[in-house]
Amino acid sequence: MKIWKYIKFALWGYWRIPKGDYCYKVLEVIRPVVTNLPPTLRIRRCPYWDRIEEFGHQDDGYCHWLETGDHNQKGHGLLWDQVKECGLRNYSEKEERKMYEECMKDREK
């Protein structure tokens, strides 16, 4: 049965995991009209990420792919904050450098 999970994941699930260090992809940054308010992010979550509220804050993150959550780990994991623990589809150093340079160009404007 486990082999079917891996085949299904390889054919379909891998590409649904957002690229980067987090369990979501930022689709849009919505800037508020009032300047002293922070921007709002419109995101698409990883289909495997979930929150189990019965465990409480900072223990409620859960990954269905890894079949583990913050409540299973010693100390606190970072799934509650949607930080990836699977390590899949992370950025390469070249991609991170390019994003950093684009960010610095935007700051200069």
C-alpha positions as CSV (number, residue, x, y, z in Angstrom):
1,M,0.0,0.0,0.0
2,K,2.9,2.4,0.8
3,I,4.2,2.0,-2.8
4,W,1.0,3.4,-4.2
5,K,1.4,6.5,-2.0
6,Y,4.8,7.2,-3.5
7,I,3.7,6.6,-7.1
8,K,0.7,8.8,-6.6
9,F,2.9,11.5,-5.0
10,A,5.5,11.3,-7.8
11,L,2.9,11.6,-10.5
12,W,0.7,14.2,-8.9
13,G,1.5,15.4,-5.4
14,Y,5.0,16.7,-5.8
15,W,4.1,19.5,-8.1
16,R,1.3,20.7,-5.8
17,I,3.8,21.4,-3.0
18,P,4.7,25.1,-3.1
19,K,8.3,26.0,-3.9
20,G,10.4,27.6,-1.2
21,D,10.8,27.2,2.6
22,Y,7.2,27.6,3.6
23,C,4.0,25.4,3.2
24,Y,2.4,28.1,1.1
25,K,2.9,30.2,-2.0
26,V,2.3,33.9,-2.0
27,L,-0.1,34.8,-4.8
28,E,-0.6,38.5,-4.1
29,V,0.5,41.2,-1.7
30,I,-2.4,43.5,-0.9
31,R,-1.2,46.9,0.2
32,P,-3.7,48.7,2.6
33,V,-5.0,52.2,1.8
34,V,-4.0,53.3,5.3
35,T,-0.2,53.4,5.3
36,N,0.3,52.4,9.0
37,L,-1.3,49.0,8.5
38,P,0.8,46.0,7.3
39,P,0.1,44.4,3.9
40,T,-2.1,41.3,3.6
41,L,-0.9,38.2,1.8
42,R,-3.1,36.1,-0.4
43,I,-1.6,32.6,-0.3
44,R,-2.2,29.1,-1.6
45,R,-1.4,26.5,1.1
46,C,0.3,23.2,0.6
47,P,-2.4,20.5,0.2
48,Y,-0.6,18.3,2.8
49,W,-0.4,21.0,5.5
50,D,-3.1,21.1,8.2
51,R,-3.8,22.5,11.6
52,I,-5.1,20.4,14.5
53,E,-6.5,22.9,16.9
54,E,-7.0,20.5,19.8
55,F,-3.2,20.6,20.5
56,G,-3.1,24.3,21.1
57,H,-0.9,27.1,19.7
58,Q,2.6,26.2,18.4
59,D,1.7,22.5,18.6
60,D,-1.1,22.4,16.1
61,G,0.8,22.1,12.7
62,Y,0.5,18.8,10.9
63,C,1.9,17.5,7.6
64,H,-0.2,14.7,6.0
65,W,2.7,13.7,3.7
66,L,5.1,13.2,6.6
67,E,2.3,11.9,8.8
68,T,3.7,13.9,11.7
69,G,3.0,17.2,13.5
70,D,4.4,19.6,16.1
71,H,2.7,17.6,18.9
72,N,4.7,14.5,18.0
73,Q,8.1,16.2,18.3
74,K,10.3,17.0,21.3
75,G,10.2,20.7,21.8
76,H,8.3,22.7,19.2
77,G,8.4,22.1,15.5
78,L,7.7,24.9,13.1
79,L,4.8,23.4,11.2
80,W,2.5,25.6,13.2
81,D,4.1,28.6,11.4
82,Q,3.9,26.8,8.1
83,V,7.7,26.3,7.8
84,K,8.4,23.2,5.7
85,E,9.9,20.1,7.3
86,C,9.7,17.9,4.3
87,G,12.5,19.7,2.4
88,L,10.8,19.2,-0.9
89,R,10.9,21.9,-3.7
90,N,13.2,24.2,-1.7
91,Y,14.9,27.0,-3.6
92,S,18.5,26.5,-4.9
93,E,21.2,29.0,-3.9
94,K,21.1,30.5,-7.4
95,E,17.3,31.1,-7.1
96,E,17.8,32.6,-3.6
97,R,20.5,35.0,-4.9
98,K,18.3,36.1,-7.8
99,M,15.3,36.8,-5.5
100,Y,17.6,38.8,-3.1
101,E,18.9,40.9,-6.0
102,E,15.4,41.6,-7.2
103,C,14.4,42.6,-3.7
104,M,17.3,45.0,-3.3
105,K,16.4,46.6,-6.7
106,D,12.9,47.2,-5.5
107,R,14.1,48.8,-2.3
108,E,16.2,51.3,-4.3
109,K,13.1,52.5,-6.2
